[in-house]
Amino acid sequence: MTPITSVTTPLPKSTAMHFKRITGFTLIELMVAVSVMGILMTIGMPAMRDVLLNQKIRTGATGMHLSMMLARSEAIKRNGNIDITNSTNWNNGWDVQIPSSTVLRSQEALPDLTIECNTDNDTAAETCPSTITFTRTGRATSFIEFRMFVSGNTGVTMRCVSLRLSGTPQVTVDSDSTTSDGCD
C-alpha cells in the first residue's frame, strides 16, 4: 500500500490580492462628506442660536431667583436687612450683600439679555430700582417683576422673576411672546 500524502499548492497571485482589504477614503468621498456636513450646519445654526439664548434666559432667571431666596433667608437668619444691588444696570450683574458691607453672592453679567422691570400692578415696564431690600422678617420692601428676554427675537421665550411683598420669589414663563404685558 502506498501512503497518501497531501500536496499543497500556492494560490495564484490574483486570488491572494482578492482577500486584501483596502482602507481609507477617496478624495471624492471626503468632499461629499464635508459638503453634507456644511449643509447640515447651515440649516442647524439658527436653531442652535435660539437654544443657547433660551439657556441664557433660564440662567439669568434662575440666578435672580436664587439671589432673592438667599437674600430672604439671610435677612431672617441675621435678623437684619439684606440688599440685592447693581451698580448701573441689571444686565451687568448684581450682588447680594449686607448693606454697605459683605457681599454674600455675586451674579455675573448677562450680556445678550434685556432686563426690564415692573414695579406696580399694571403691565407697563418702569425704571428698575438699583436696590431690592429684604427686611429681618424676610419680606421685601417693594413689589418688583424682572422681565428677561432677547430684544427682537420671538423664538426665545421670555421669563419673569416676580417678588411679592411676602418676600417669596416666583419664576414664570411667557406664553404669548409679547414682552410688553409681562409673563402670562
Secondary structure, 3 states (H helix, E strand, C coil): CCCCCCCCCCCCHHHHHHCCCCCCCCHHHHHHHHHHHHHHHHHHHHHHHHHHHHHHHHHHHHHHHHHHHHHHHHHHHHCCCEEEECCCCHHHCEEEECCCCCEEEEECCCCCCEEEEECCCCCCCECCCCEEEECCCCCECCCEEEEEECCCCCCCCCEEEEECCCCCEEEEECCCCCHHHCCC
